[in-house]
Amino acid sequence: MGKYVIVGGVAGGASAAARLRRLDEYAEIVLFERGEHISFANCGLPYYIGGKIPEQEELLLQTPESFSARFRVDVRVFNEVTGIDRGKKFVTVKDCVLGSEYQETYDKLILSPGAYPFVPDLPGADLPGVFVLRNIADSQAILQAVQASKKKRAVLVGGGFIGIELAENLVRQGMEVSLIEAAPQIMTQFDSEMAKILERKLRENGVRLYLNCPLAEIRVEGDGYVAVTGNGEDVEGDFVVLAIGVRPDTALAAGAGLELNARGAIWTKGDLSTSDPDIYAIGDAAEITNRITKRRVVLPLAGPANKQGRLVAGNLLGA
């Protein structure tokens, strides 16, 4: 019987915990999550904003209580792991409610810290009417902004998955949507021919596209906001959502001296172990090898994180 400590829930960490229990009835499993929710449908957040998913509870796949009861996992929400002592094999944890600190030992440690939305260092990016979308609290804040908007205008910055899904759902809410993209096309991971089909569909649904328009500044104007582009275009809205991309949340790994790649993601071997053989990394923060191209990549998506969670549990227990 081993003791497995998991940092971070949602797609990667929760999947690893569930699979560990299925493979080992007697393992000691501790799951730390600094937020409130350990397992929610993050891909459903734009659709909650749009009303397609009417109730917040429908986003919750497992509560801490149900997960703990079903899998006998020691689930600790509002507990943030702040440090790793690799030599003595323990983590330092901050109880975010009580403000106290304590230590928890491990035999094997799984890091699933995820990624955080990228916010550019531009004037106005920190204004109160500028949002990002990472968790349920963010979706509630954007939904409140939609409900409070007087002119029903929204500005989205970024034409990736989140930006496009938000555009669709804000239109569903009766908003006039403007989408700003620095690249010549939306969805830059697609060929331009495919992107043009998507762009045409967006325009048919009333979305105003500003392509080749890097964001330069956001400023308050009247009771709304103006997103100023590098091309001199002023795009007005009641609020702004930044969906420019994500960055791996790897401050904990860096502080522990684990090997990172040039973009700050955690380097892993084929079995998802890191430069420390007793520490593994999965999900949005981990650099893996693409099975098709053989290139080293980071895939910040729920599907790969879920698969990696199950795989790392199998690797740890010889399955």
C-alpha positions as CSV (number, residue, x, y, z in Angstrom):
1,M,0.0,0.0,0.0
2,G,1.3,3.4,-0.9
3,K,0.4,7.0,-0.1
4,Y,-0.5,9.2,-3.1
5,V,-0.9,12.9,-2.9
6,I,-2.5,14.7,-5.7
7,V,-2.3,18.5,-6.3
8,G,-5.3,19.8,-8.2
9,G,-8.7,18.3,-9.1
10,V,-11.0,18.7,-12.1
11,A,-10.1,16.6,-15.2
12,G,-6.6,15.3,-14.4
13,G,-6.3,15.1,-10.6
14,A,-9.8,13.7,-10.0
15,S,-9.4,11.1,-12.8
16,A,-6.1,10.0,-11.3
17,A,-7.6,9.6,-7.8
18,A,-10.6,7.6,-9.1
19,R,-8.4,5.3,-11.1
20,L,-5.9,4.8,-8.3
21,R,-8.7,3.6,-6.0
22,R,-10.1,1.2,-8.7
23,L,-6.6,-0.3,-9.0
24,D,-5.7,-0.4,-5.3
25,E,-8.4,-0.9,-2.6
26,Y,-6.0,-0.1,0.2
27,A,-4.0,2.9,-1.1
28,E,-4.0,6.1,0.9
29,I,-5.0,8.9,-1.5
30,V,-5.1,12.6,-0.6
31,L,-6.4,15.2,-3.1
32,F,-5.7,18.9,-2.5
33,E,-7.7,21.6,-4.3
34,R,-7.2,25.2,-3.5
35,G,-10.6,26.1,-4.9
36,E,-14.1,25.0,-4.0
37,H,-14.8,22.4,-6.7
38,I,-12.8,19.2,-7.4
39,S,-14.7,18.0,-10.5
40,F,-16.7,20.3,-12.7
41,A,-17.4,20.5,-16.5
42,N,-15.0,23.3,-17.4
43,C,-15.9,22.8,-21.1
44,G,-19.5,23.7,-20.2
45,L,-18.7,27.1,-18.7
46,P,-19.6,29.1,-21.9
47,Y,-22.8,27.2,-22.2
48,Y,-23.8,28.0,-18.6
49,I,-23.2,31.7,-19.5
50,G,-25.4,31.2,-22.6
51,G,-28.2,29.5,-20.7
52,K,-27.8,26.2,-22.6
53,I,-26.9,24.7,-19.2
54,P,-29.5,26.4,-17.0
55,E,-28.3,25.5,-13.5
56,Q,-24.8,25.8,-12.0
57,E,-25.3,22.4,-10.3
58,E,-25.4,20.7,-13.7
59,L,-21.7,21.7,-14.1
60,L,-20.7,19.7,-11.0
61,L,-19.7,16.2,-11.9
62,Q,-18.8,15.3,-8.3
63,T,-18.9,17.2,-5.1
64,P,-16.1,16.8,-2.6
65,E,-18.5,14.8,-0.4
66,S,-19.8,12.5,-3.1
67,F,-16.3,11.9,-4.5
68,S,-14.9,11.1,-1.0
69,A,-17.8,8.8,-0.2
70,R,-17.6,6.9,-3.5
71,F,-13.8,6.5,-3.8
72,R,-12.6,6.8,-0.2
73,V,-10.3,9.7,-1.1
74,D,-9.3,12.2,1.5
75,V,-10.5,15.3,-0.4
76,R,-9.4,18.7,1.0
77,V,-10.8,21.7,-0.8
78,F,-9.7,25.3,0.0
79,N,-6.3,23.8,0.7
80,E,-3.4,25.1,-1.4
81,V,-0.1,23.2,-1.7
82,T,2.6,25.9,-1.5
83,G,5.8,24.0,-1.4
84,I,7.4,20.6,-2.0
85,D,10.3,19.2,0.0
86,R,11.6,16.5,-2.5
87,G,14.3,15.2,-0.1
88,K,12.0,14.5,2.9
89,K,9.0,13.8,0.6
90,F,6.4,16.1,2.0
91,V,4.3,19.0,0.8
92,T,3.5,22.2,2.7
93,V,-0.2,23.1,2.6
94,K,-2.0,26.3,3.4
95,D,-5.6,26.0,4.8
96,C,-7.2,28.8,2.9
97,V,-10.1,29.0,5.4
98,L,-8.1,29.0,8.7
99,G,-5.0,30.6,7.3
100,S,-2.8,27.9,9.0
101,E,-0.1,25.7,7.4
102,Y,0.8,22.1,7.8
103,Q,2.8,19.3,6.1
104,E,1.6,16.1,4.4
105,T,4.0,13.3,3.5
106,Y,3.8,11.3,0.2
107,D,5.2,8.2,-1.4
108,K,4.3,9.4,-4.9
109,L,3.1,13.0,-5.8
110,I,0.9,13.8,-8.8
111,L,0.9,17.4,-10.0
112,S,-2.3,18.5,-11.8
113,P,-2.2,22.3,-11.3
114,G,-3.8,23.2,-14.6
115,A,-3.3,26.5,-16.5
116,Y,-4.3,30.1,-15.9
117,P,-5.7,32.5,-18.5
118,F,-3.1,34.7,-20.1
119,V,-3.7,38.4,-19.3
120,P,-1.4,40.7,-21.4
121,D,0.5,43.5,-19.8
122,L,-1.5,46.2,-21.4
123,P,-3.2,49.4,-20.1
124,G,-6.6,48.6,-18.8
125,A,-6.3,44.8,-18.7
126,D,-7.0,44.9,-14.9
127,L,-10.1,47.1,-15.1
128,P,-13.2,45.7,-13.2
129,G,-15.2,45.1,-16.4
130,V,-12.5,43.0,-17.9
131,F,-12.9,39.2,-17.3
132,V,-11.3,35.9,-18.0
133,L,-12.9,32.4,-18.0
134,R,-11.3,29.6,-16.0
135,N,-13.7,28.4,-13.4
136,I,-17.3,28.5,-12.1
137,A,-16.8,31.8,-10.3
138,D,-15.5,33.4,-13.5
139,S,-18.6,32.2,-15.4
140,Q,-20.9,33.7,-12.7
141,A,-19.1,37.0,-12.9
142,I,-19.5,37.1,-16.7
143,L,-23.1,36.1,-16.5
144,Q,-23.7,38.9,-14.0
145,A,-22.1,41.4,-16.4
146,V,-24.4,40.1,-19.2
147,Q,-27.5,40.6,-17.1
148,A,-26.3,44.1,-16.0
149,S,-25.3,45.3,-19.5
150,K,-27.4,48.2,-20.6
151,K,-26.5,48.3,-24.3
152,K,-26.1,44.5,-24.7
153,R,-22.7,44.8,-26.2
154,A,-19.7,42.5,-25.5
155,V,-16.1,42.5,-26.7
156,L,-14.2,39.3,-26.8
157,V,-10.4,39.2,-27.4
158,G,-9.2,35.9,-28.8
159,G,-10.5,33.6,-31.5
160,G,-9.7,30.2,-30.0
161,F,-12.0,27.6,-28.5
162,I,-13.1,29.8,-25.5
163,G,-13.6,32.9,-27.6
164,I,-15.7,31.2,-30.2
165,E,-17.8,29.3,-27.7
166,L,-18.4,32.5,-25.7
167,A,-19.3,34.4,-28.9
168,E,-22.0,31.7,-29.6
169,N,-23.4,31.8,-26.1
170,L,-23.4,35.6,-25.8
171,V,-25.3,35.9,-29.0
172,R,-27.8,33.4,-27.5
173,Q,-28.2,35.8,-24.7
174,G,-29.1,38.6,-27.1
175,M,-25.7,40.4,-27.0
176,E,-24.1,42.3,-29.8
177,V,-20.7,40.6,-30.0
178,S,-17.4,41.9,-31.3
179,L,-14.5,39.5,-31.5
180,I,-10.9,40.7,-31.8
181,E,-8.2,38.4,-33.1
182,A,-4.5,39.4,-33.6
183,A,-3.9,36.6,-36.2
184,P,-5.2,36.8,-39.8
185,Q,-7.8,34.1,-38.9
186,I,-9.7,32.6,-35.9
187,M,-8.9,29.1,-34.7
188,T,-5.2,29.2,-35.8
189,Q,-4.8,25.5,-35.2
190,F,-7.1,24.9,-38.2
191,D,-6.2,25.4,-41.9
192,S,-7.3,28.8,-43.2
193,E,-9.9,27.1,-45.5
194,M,-11.6,25.7,-42.4
195,A,-11.3,28.9,-40.5
196,K,-13.1,30.8,-43.2
197,I,-16.1,28.5,-42.9
198,L,-16.3,29.3,-39.2
199,E,-15.8,33.0,-39.8
200,R,-18.6,33.0,-42.3
201,K,-20.9,31.3,-39.8
202,L,-20.0,33.7,-37.1
203,R,-20.8,36.7,-39.3
204,E,-24.1,35.1,-40.4
205,N,-25.0,35.1,-36.7
206,G,-24.2,38.7,-36.2
207,V,-20.7,38.5,-34.7
208,R,-18.4,41.4,-35.8
209,L,-14.9,40.0,-36.5
210,Y,-11.8,42.1,-36.3
211,L,-9.0,40.1,-37.7
212,N,-5.3,41.1,-37.8
213,C,-6.1,43.4,-34.9
214,P,-3.8,43.0,-31.9
215,L,-5.2,44.5,-28.7
216,A,-3.3,47.6,-27.6
217,E,-5.3,49.0,-24.7
218,I,-8.6,48.9,-22.8
219,R,-10.1,52.1,-21.4
220,V,-13.3,53.2,-19.7
221,E,-15.6,55.4,-21.8
222,G,-18.9,56.5,-20.4
223,D,-20.6,53.6,-18.8
224,G,-18.8,51.0,-20.9
225,Y,-15.4,50.1,-22.2
226,V,-13.4,50.6,-25.4
227,A,-10.9,48.0,-26.7
228,V,-8.3,49.9,-28.7
229,T,-6.5,47.7,-31.3
230,G,-3.0,48.2,-32.8
231,N,-4.7,49.1,-36.1
232,G,-6.4,52.1,-34.5
233,E,-9.9,50.4,-34.4
234,D,-12.0,51.3,-31.4
235,V,-14.3,48.4,-30.4
236,E,-17.0,49.4,-27.8
237,G,-18.7,47.1,-25.3
238,D,-20.3,47.0,-21.9
239,F,-17.6,44.6,-20.8
240,V,-14.5,42.8,-22.2
241,V,-13.6,39.1,-21.9
242,L,-9.9,38.1,-22.6
243,A,-9.7,34.7,-24.2
244,I,-6.1,35.0,-25.5
245,G,-4.9,31.6,-24.3
246,V,-3.5,30.0,-21.2
247,R,-0.1,29.5,-19.5
248,P,0.8,26.5,-17.4
249,D,0.5,27.0,-13.7
250,T,3.9,25.7,-12.7
251,A,5.1,28.0,-9.9
252,L,5.0,25.1,-7.4
253,A,7.0,22.8,-9.7
254,A,9.5,25.6,-10.4
255,G,9.9,26.3,-6.7
256,A,10.7,22.6,-6.2
257,G,13.4,22.6,-8.9
258,L,11.6,20.3,-11.3
259,E,12.7,20.6,-14.9
260,L,10.5,22.9,-17.0
261,N,10.5,23.5,-20.8
262,A,11.1,26.9,-22.4
263,R,7.5,27.9,-22.0
264,G,7.3,27.0,-18.4
265,A,5.5,23.6,-18.6
266,I,6.6,20.6,-16.6
267,W,8.9,18.2,-18.5
268,T,7.7,14.6,-18.3
269,K,9.0,11.2,-19.5
270,G,6.8,8.7,-21.3
271,D,5.3,7.4,-18.1
272,L,4.4,11.0,-17.0
273,S,7.1,11.1,-14.3
274,T,9.1,14.3,-14.0
275,S,12.8,14.9,-13.4
276,D,12.0,13.6,-9.9
277,P,11.1,9.9,-10.2
278,D,8.6,10.2,-7.3
279,I,6.7,13.1,-8.8
280,Y,4.4,12.9,-11.8
281,A,2.7,15.7,-13.8
282,I,-0.5,15.6,-15.9
283,G,-2.9,18.0,-17.7
284,D,-2.5,21.5,-18.8
285,A,0.8,22.1,-17.0
286,A,2.6,19.0,-18.4
287,E,4.8,18.8,-21.5
288,I,4.3,15.4,-23.2
289,T,5.3,13.7,-26.5
290,N,2.7,13.8,-29.2
291,R,2.1,10.1,-30.2
292,I,1.7,11.0,-33.9
293,T,4.2,13.8,-34.6
294,K,6.7,12.7,-31.9
295,R,7.1,16.4,-31.0
296,R,7.1,17.7,-27.5
297,V,3.8,19.5,-26.9
298,V,1.4,20.9,-24.2
299,L,-2.3,20.1,-24.7
300,P,-4.3,22.4,-22.4
301,L,-7.6,20.5,-23.0
302,A,-9.8,18.5,-20.6
303,G,-9.8,15.3,-22.8
304,P,-6.0,14.8,-22.7
305,A,-5.9,15.7,-19.0
306,N,-8.6,13.1,-18.2
307,K,-6.7,10.4,-20.2
308,Q,-3.4,11.3,-18.5
309,G,-5.0,11.1,-15.1
310,R,-6.0,7.5,-15.8
311,L,-2.7,6.6,-17.4
312,V,-0.6,8.0,-14.5
313,A,-2.6,5.9,-12.0
314,G,-2.0,2.8,-14.2
315,N,1.7,3.6,-14.5
316,L,2.1,4.0,-10.8
317,L,0.4,0.7,-10.0
318,G,1.8,-1.4,-12.9
319,A,-1.4,-1.6,-14.9
